[in-house]
Amino acid sequence: HMDNYMTLAEASKKWGISERRIRTLCSNGRLEGAVRFGRTWALPVNAVKPKDMRVKSGKYMKQS
């Protein structure tokens, strides 16, 4: 892998969420510094997992 970047698979293991979810976050611009190479995303190694803002239990969560 490239210096200072990690693959979606590596981020998936590190953060405990699916590659598909990370791909969605990249597409939605939620991951700062994410770079797209063709059909593949690369994330900075120091990227921070964003807070999950999806609605759970049908109620909107308070944003803190």
Gaussian input, Z-matrix of N, CA and C with variables (Angstrom, degrees):
# hf/3-21g

backbone

0 1
 N
 C     1     B1
 C     2     B2     1     A1
 N     3     B3     2     A2     1     D1
 C     4     B4     3     A3     2     D2
 C     5     B5     4     A4     3     D3
 N     6     B6     5     A5     4     D4
 C     7     B7     6     A6     5     D5
 C     8     B8     7     A7     6     D6
 N     9     B9     8     A8     7     D7
 C    10    B10     9     A9     8     D8
 C    11    B11    10    A10     9     D9
 N    12    B12    11    A11    10    D10
 C    13    B13    12    A12    11    D11
 C    14    B14    13    A13    12    D12
 N    15    B15    14    A14    13    D13
 C    16    B16    15    A15    14    D14
 C    17    B17    16    A16    15    D15
 N    18    B18    17    A17    16    D16
 C    19    B19    18    A18    17    D17
 C    20    B20    19    A19    18    D18
 N    21    B21    20    A20    19    D19
 C    22    B22    21    A21    20    D20
 C    23    B23    22    A22    21    D21
 N    24    B24    23    A23    22    D22
 C    25    B25    24    A24    23    D23
 C    26    B26    25    A25    24    D24
 N    27    B27    26    A26    25    D25
 C    28    B28    27    A27    26    D26
 C    29    B29    28    A28    27    D27
 N    30    B30    29    A29    28    D28
 C    31    B31    30    A30    29    D29
 C    32    B32    31    A31    30    D30
 N    33    B33    32    A32    31    D31
 C    34    B34    33    A33    32    D32
 C    35    B35    34    A34    33    D33
 N    36    B36    35    A35    34    D34
 C    37    B37    36    A36    35    D35
 C    38    B38    37    A37    36    D36
 N    39    B39    38    A38    37    D37
 C    40    B40    39    A39    38    D38
 C    41    B41    40    A40    39    D39
 N    42    B42    41    A41    40    D40
 C    43    B43    42    A42    41    D41
 C    44    B44    43    A43    42    D42
 N    45    B45    44    A44    43    D43
 C    46    B46    45    A45    44    D44
 C    47    B47    46    A46    45    D45
 N    48    B48    47    A47    46    D46
 C    49    B49    48    A48    47    D47
 C    50    B50    49    A49    48    D48
 N    51    B51    50    A50    49    D49
 C    52    B52    51    A51    50    D50
 C    53    B53    52    A52    51    D51
 N    54    B54    53    A53    52    D52
 C    55    B55    54    A54    53    D53
 C    56    B56    55    A55    54    D54
 N    57    B57    56    A56    55    D55
 C    58    B58    57    A57    56    D56
 C    59    B59    58    A58    57    D57
 N    60    B60    59    A59    58    D58
 C    61    B61    60    A60    59    D59
 C    62    B62    61    A61    60    D60
 N    63    B63    62    A62    61    D61
 C    64    B64    63    A63    62    D62
 C    65    B65    64    A64    63    D63
 N    66    B66    65    A65    64    D64
 C    67    B67    66    A66    65    D65
 C    68    B68    67    A67    66    D66
 N    69    B69    68    A68    67    D67
 C    70    B70    69    A69    68    D68
 C    71    B71    70    A70    69    D69
 N    72    B72    71    A71    70    D70
 C    73    B73    72    A72    71    D71
 C    74    B74    73    A73    72    D72
 N    75    B75    74    A74    73    D73
 C    76    B76    75    A75    74    D74
 C    77    B77    76    A76    75    D75
 N    78    B78    77    A77    76    D76
 C    79    B79    78    A78    77    D77
 C    80    B80    79    A79    78    D78
 N    81    B81    80    A80    79    D79
 C    82    B82    81    A81    80    D80
 C    83    B83    82    A82    81    D81
 N    84    B84    83    A83    82    D82
 C    85    B85    84    A84    83    D83
 C    86    B86    85    A85    84    D84
 N    87    B87    86    A86    85    D85
 C    88    B88    87    A87    86    D86
 C    89    B89    88    A88    87    D87
 N    90    B90    89    A89    88    D88
 C    91    B91    90    A90    89    D89
 C    92    B92    91    A91    90    D90
 N    93    B93    92    A92    91    D91
 C    94    B94    93    A93    92    D92
 C    95    B95    94    A94    93    D93
 N    96    B96    95    A95    94    D94
 C    97    B97    96    A96    95    D95
 C    98    B98    97    A97    96    D96
 N    99    B99    98    A98    97    D97
 C   100   B100    99    A99    98    D98
 C   101   B101   100   A100    99    D99
 N   102   B102   101   A101   100   D100
 C   103   B103   102   A102   101   D101
 C   104   B104   103   A103   102   D102
 N   105   B105   104   A104   103   D103
 C   106   B106   105   A105   104   D104
 C   107   B107   106   A106   105   D105
 N   108   B108   107   A107   106   D106
 C   109   B109   108   A108   107   D107
 C   110   B110   109   A109   108   D108
 N   111   B111   110   A110   109   D109
 C   112   B112   111   A111   110   D110
 C   113   B113   112   A112   111   D111
 N   114   B114   113   A113   112   D112
 C   115   B115   114   A114   113   D113
 C   116   B116   115   A115   114   D114
 N   117   B117   116   A116   115   D115
 C   118   B118   117   A117   116   D116
 C   119   B119   118   A118   117   D117
 N   120   B120   119   A119   118   D118
 C   121   B121   120   A120   119   D119
 C   122   B122   121   A121   120   D120
 N   123   B123   122   A122   121   D121
 C   124   B124   123   A123   122   D122
 C   125   B125   124   A124   123   D123
 N   126   B126   125   A125   124   D124
 C   127   B127   126   A126   125   D125
 C   128   B128   127   A127   126   D126
 N   129   B129   128   A128   127   D127
 C   130   B130   129   A129   128   D128
 C   131   B131   130   A130   129   D129
 N   132   B132   131   A131   130   D130
 C   133   B133   132   A132   131   D131
 C   134   B134   133   A133   132   D132
 N   135   B135   134   A134   133   D133
 C   136   B136   135   A135   134   D134
 C   137   B137   136   A136   135   D135
 N   138   B138   137   A137   136   D136
 C   139   B139   138   A138   137   D137
 C   140   B140   139   A139   138   D138
 N   141   B141   140   A140   139   D139
 C   142   B142   141   A141   140   D140
 C   143   B143   142   A142   141   D141
 N   144   B144   143   A143   142   D142
 C   145   B145   144   A144   143   D143
 C   146   B146   145   A145   144   D144
 N   147   B147   146   A146   145   D145
 C   148   B148   147   A147   146   D146
 C   149   B149   148   A148   147   D147
 N   150   B150   149   A149   148   D148
 C   151   B151   150   A150   149   D149
 C   152   B152   151   A151   150   D150
 N   153   B153   152   A152   151   D151
 C   154   B154   153   A153   152   D152
 C   155   B155   154   A154   153   D153
 N   156   B156   155   A155   154   D154
 C   157   B157   156   A156   155   D155
 C   158   B158   157   A157   156   D156
 N   159   B159   158   A158   157   D157
 C   160   B160   159   A159   158   D158
 C   161   B161   160   A160   159   D159
 N   162   B162   161   A161   160   D160
 C   163   B163   162   A162   161   D161
 C   164   B164   163   A163   162   D162
 N   165   B165   164   A164   163   D163
 C   166   B166   165   A165   164   D164
 C   167   B167   166   A166   165   D165
 N   168   B168   167   A167   166   D166
 C   169   B169   168   A168   167   D167
 C   170   B170   169   A169   168   D168
 N   171   B171   170   A170   169   D169
 C   172   B172   171   A171   170   D170
 C   173   B173   172   A172   171   D171
 N   174   B174   173   A173   172   D172
 C   175   B175   174   A174   173   D173
 C   176   B176   175   A175   174   D174
 N   177   B177   176   A176   175   D175
 C   178   B178   177   A177   176   D176
 C   179   B179   178   A178   177   D177
 N   180   B180   179   A179   178   D178
 C   181   B181   180   A180   179   D179
 C   182   B182   181   A181   180   D180
 N   183   B183   182   A182   181   D181
 C   184   B184   183   A183   182   D182
 C   185   B185   184   A184   183   D183
 N   186   B186   185   A185   184   D184
 C   187   B187   186   A186   185   D185
 C   188   B188   187   A187   186   D186
 N   189   B189   188   A188   187   D187
 C   190   B190   189   A189   188   D188
 C   191   B191   190   A190   189   D189

   B1=1.4525
   B2=1.5211
   B3=1.3039
   B4=1.4574
   B5=1.5178
   B6=1.3166
   B7=1.4625
   B8=1.5258
   B9=1.2986
   B10=1.4631
   B11=1.5268
   B12=1.3240
   B13=1.4630
   B14=1.5125
   B15=1.3275
   B16=1.4643
   B17=1.5263
   B18=1.3102
   B19=1.4625
   B20=1.5230
   B21=1.3197
   B22=1.4715
   B23=1.5196
   B24=1.3323
   B25=1.4719
   B26=1.5279
   B27=1.3248
   B28=1.4741
   B29=1.5301
   B30=1.3323
   B31=1.4608
   B32=1.5300
   B33=1.3234
   B34=1.4609
   B35=1.5283
   B36=1.3257
   B37=1.4779
   B38=1.5244
   B39=1.3139
   B40=1.4631
   B41=1.5323
   B42=1.3364
   B43=1.4580
   B44=1.5174
   B45=1.3337
   B46=1.4623
   B47=1.5202
   B48=1.3346
   B49=1.4691
   B50=1.5262
   B51=1.3153
   B52=1.4655
   B53=1.5278
   B54=1.3210
   B55=1.4651
   B56=1.5232
   B57=1.3264
   B58=1.4657
   B59=1.5225
   B60=1.3265
   B61=1.4675
   B62=1.5326
   B63=1.3271
   B64=1.4656
   B65=1.5338
   B66=1.3440
   B67=1.4744
   B68=1.5304
   B69=1.3378
   B70=1.4606
   B71=1.5263
   B72=1.3328
   B73=1.4618
   B74=1.5278
   B75=1.3311
   B76=1.4691
   B77=1.5274
   B78=1.3217
   B79=1.4654
   B80=1.5229
   B81=1.3273
   B82=1.4639
   B83=1.5208
   B84=1.3357
   B85=1.4613
   B86=1.5101
   B87=1.3415
   B88=1.4709
   B89=1.5315
   B90=1.3424
   B91=1.4631
   B92=1.5177
   B93=1.3130
   B94=1.4547
   B95=1.5238
   B96=1.3245
   B97=1.4558
   B98=1.5192
   B99=1.3424
   B100=1.4624
   B101=1.5280
   B102=1.3306
   B103=1.4636
   B104=1.5200
   B105=1.3164
   B106=1.4615
   B107=1.5239
   B108=1.3219
   B109=1.4574
   B110=1.5161
   B111=1.3256
   B112=1.4629
   B113=1.5150
   B114=1.3334
   B115=1.4685
   B116=1.5267
   B117=1.3164
   B118=1.4636
   B119=1.5227
   B120=1.3082
   B121=1.4664
   B122=1.5239
   B123=1.3279
   B124=1.4636
   B125=1.5244
   B126=1.3211
   B127=1.4614
   B128=1.5157
   B129=1.3346
   B130=1.4630
   B131=1.5291
   B132=1.3371
   B133=1.4717
   B134=1.5183
   B135=1.3167
   B136=1.4667
   B137=1.5280
   B138=1.3424
   B139=1.4688
   B140=1.5199
   B141=1.3138
   B142=1.4578
   B143=1.5162
   B144=1.3271
   B145=1.4712
   B146=1.5224
   B147=1.3467
   B148=1.4703
   B149=1.5229
   B150=1.3337
   B151=1.4606
   B152=1.5075
   B153=1.3055
   B154=1.4576
   B155=1.5202
   B156=1.3351
   B157=1.4590
   B158=1.5270
   B159=1.3459
   B160=1.4626
   B161=1.5220
   B162=1.2976
   B163=1.4703
   B164=1.5233
   B165=1.3153
   B166=1.4596
   B167=1.5242
   B168=1.2690
   B169=1.4697
   B170=1.5314
   B171=1.3382
   B172=1.4611
   B173=1.5132
   B174=1.3286
   B175=1.4625
   B176=1.5200
   B177=1.3218
   B178=1.4583
   B179=1.5175
   B180=1.3254
   B181=1.4590
   B182=1.5237
   B183=1.3052
   B184=1.4661
   B185=1.5101
   B186=1.3080
   B187=1.4684
   B188=1.5133
   B189=1.3285
   B190=1.4658
   B191=1.4993
   A1=110.04
   A2=116.93
   A3=121.86
   A4=111.03
   A5=115.43
   A6=119.90
   A7=110.20
   A8=115.52
   A9=123.22
   A10=115.22
   A11=117.37
   A12=120.33
   A13=110.51
   A14=115.75
   A15=120.30
   A16=108.36
   A17=115.03
   A18=120.79
   A19=109.45
   A20=115.91
   A21=120.22
   A22=110.23
   A23=116.41
   A24=120.34
   A25=110.18
   A26=116.46
   A27=120.18
   A28=110.75
   A29=116.83
   A30=120.88
   A31=109.88
   A32=116.03
   A33=121.83
   A34=110.84
   A35=115.84
   A36=120.57
   A37=110.71
   A38=116.12
   A39=122.49
   A40=111.60
   A41=117.04
   A42=121.75
   A43=114.05
   A44=117.47
   A45=119.90
   A46=114.01
   A47=116.95
   A48=120.69
   A49=108.47
   A50=117.29
   A51=120.16
   A52=112.69
   A53=115.12
   A54=120.96
   A55=109.46
   A56=115.87
   A57=120.83
   A58=110.65
   A59=117.08
   A60=121.45
   A61=110.14
   A62=116.81
   A63=121.08
   A64=109.83
   A65=116.02
   A66=120.30
   A67=110.08
   A68=116.87
   A69=121.61
   A70=110.41
   A71=116.57
   A72=120.49
   A73=110.79
   A74=116.64
   A75=121.34
   A76=109.71
   A77=116.15
   A78=121.60
   A79=112.25
   A80=115.73
   A81=120.81
   A82=112.83
   A83=116.44
   A84=119.97
   A85=114.45
   A86=117.11
   A87=120.84
   A88=112.79
   A89=117.05
   A90=119.44
   A91=110.20
   A92=115.14
   A93=120.82
   A94=110.81
   A95=116.32
   A96=120.46
   A97=114.95
   A98=117.73
   A99=120.74
   A100=108.70
   A101=116.40
   A102=121.55
   A103=108.73
   A104=116.47
   A105=119.86
   A106=110.10
   A107=115.18
   A108=121.69
   A109=106.84
   A110=117.15
   A111=119.82
   A112=109.37
   A113=115.94
   A114=120.05
   A115=112.19
   A116=117.67
   A117=122.19
   A118=111.20
   A119=115.51
   A120=121.24
   A121=109.40
   A122=115.54
   A123=121.37
   A124=106.93
   A125=115.62
   A126=121.02
   A127=109.84
   A128=117.26
   A129=118.81
   A130=109.06
   A131=117.34
   A132=119.81
   A133=111.84
   A134=117.40
   A135=119.78
   A136=111.89
   A137=117.45
   A138=121.07
   A139=109.72
   A140=115.72
   A141=121.54
   A142=108.70
   A143=115.72
   A144=120.45
   A145=108.14
   A146=117.00
   A147=118.30
   A148=111.61
   A149=116.22
   A150=120.49
   A151=108.62
   A152=117.17
   A153=122.04
   A154=108.51
   A155=116.46
   A156=120.80
   A157=111.82
   A158=116.16
   A159=118.55
   A160=109.90
   A161=115.85
   A162=121.25
   A163=109.29
   A164=115.49
   A165=120.88
   A166=107.41
   A167=117.93
   A168=125.04
   A169=113.58
   A170=117.34
   A171=119.88
   A172=114.76
   A173=117.62
   A174=120.34
   A175=108.51
   A176=115.63
   A177=118.00
   A178=108.63
   A179=114.91
   A180=119.40
   A181=108.64
   A182=116.70
   A183=119.83
   A184=107.69
   A185=115.81
   A186=118.79
   A187=107.46
   A188=115.67
   A189=117.93
   A190=110.27
   D1=160.24
   D2=-175.50
   D3=-72.15
   D4=151.36
   D5=177.40
   D6=-60.41
   D7=137.14
   D8=177.16
   D9=69.59
   D10=5.47
   D11=177.06
   D12=-126.63
   D13=151.16
   D14=175.28
   D15=-124.89
   D16=156.22
   D17=178.96
   D18=-81.85
   D19=169.89
   D20=176.48
   D21=-63.11
   D22=-36.47
   D23=179.41
   D24=-62.07
   D25=-42.94
   D26=179.55
   D27=-66.30
   D28=-42.85
   D29=178.96
   D30=-64.33
   D31=-38.39
   D32=179.65
   D33=-59.34
   D34=-46.41
   D35=178.24
   D36=-65.10
   D37=-44.72
   D38=-176.56
   D39=-62.89
   D40=-42.25
   D41=-174.11
   D42=-97.64
   D43=-13.44
   D44=179.75
   D45=72.40
   D46=28.45
   D47=174.01
   D48=-126.90
   D49=162.95
   D50=-173.72
   D51=-72.67
   D52=154.38
   D53=176.43
   D54=-60.29
   D55=-37.24
   D56=-179.90
   D57=-60.31
   D58=-43.36
   D59=179.24
   D60=-63.92
   D61=-41.95
   D62=179.55
   D63=-63.72
   D64=-41.80
   D65=178.00
   D66=-58.78
   D67=-41.39
   D68=178.65
   D69=-63.81
   D70=-43.54
   D71=178.48
   D72=-61.05
   D73=-40.14
   D74=177.73
   D75=-62.38
   D76=-49.21
   D77=-178.27
   D78=-60.09
   D79=-34.24
   D80=-178.91
   D81=-86.68
   D82=3.69
   D83=178.49
   D84=72.16
   D85=21.28
   D86=-177.25
   D87=-85.22
   D88=-14.32
   D89=-179.38
   D90=-108.32
   D91=108.79
   D92=-178.27
   D93=-64.39
   D94=132.84
   D95=176.67
   D96=85.51
   D97=-1.68
   D98=178.76
   D99=-66.59
   D100=134.66
   D101=-177.70
   D102=-122.20
   D103=139.63
   D104=179.88
   D105=-104.75
   D106=128.02
   D107=175.86
   D108=-115.99
   D109=99.94
   D110=-176.15
   D111=63.61
   D112=-115.99
   D113=-179.90
   D114=-100.02
   D115=3.48
   D116=-174.93
   D117=-111.22
   D118=143.83
   D119=176.27
   D120=-103.11
   D121=146.71
   D122=172.14
   D123=-126.61
   D124=137.48
   D125=-178.09
   D126=-114.65
   D127=142.90
   D128=175.53
   D129=-59.99
   D130=141.52
   D131=-178.34
   D132=-60.19
   D133=-26.83
   D134=-179.37
   D135=-94.50
   D136=13.62
   D137=178.57
   D138=-59.17
   D139=144.09
   D140=-179.58
   D141=-104.62
   D142=134.25
   D143=177.63
   D144=-63.29
   D145=123.69
   D146=179.96
   D147=-71.95
   D148=156.20
   D149=176.83
   D150=-64.07
   D151=145.46
   D152=177.84
   D153=-79.86
   D154=108.18
   D155=-176.71
   D156=-97.97
   D157=7.52
   D158=178.94
   D159=-69.14
   D160=148.90
   D161=-179.07
   D162=-76.20
   D163=130.92
   D164=176.15
   D165=-117.67
   D166=147.90
   D167=175.31
   D168=61.62
   D169=15.97
   D170=176.38
   D171=79.78
   D172=-5.70
   D173=178.45
   D174=-110.10
   D175=147.06
   D176=176.41
   D177=-77.56
   D178=135.17
   D179=-178.96
   D180=-78.99
   D181=146.59
   D182=174.46
   D183=-70.36
   D184=133.85
   D185=177.85
   D186=-89.17
   D187=125.60
   D188=-178.79
   D189=-104.07

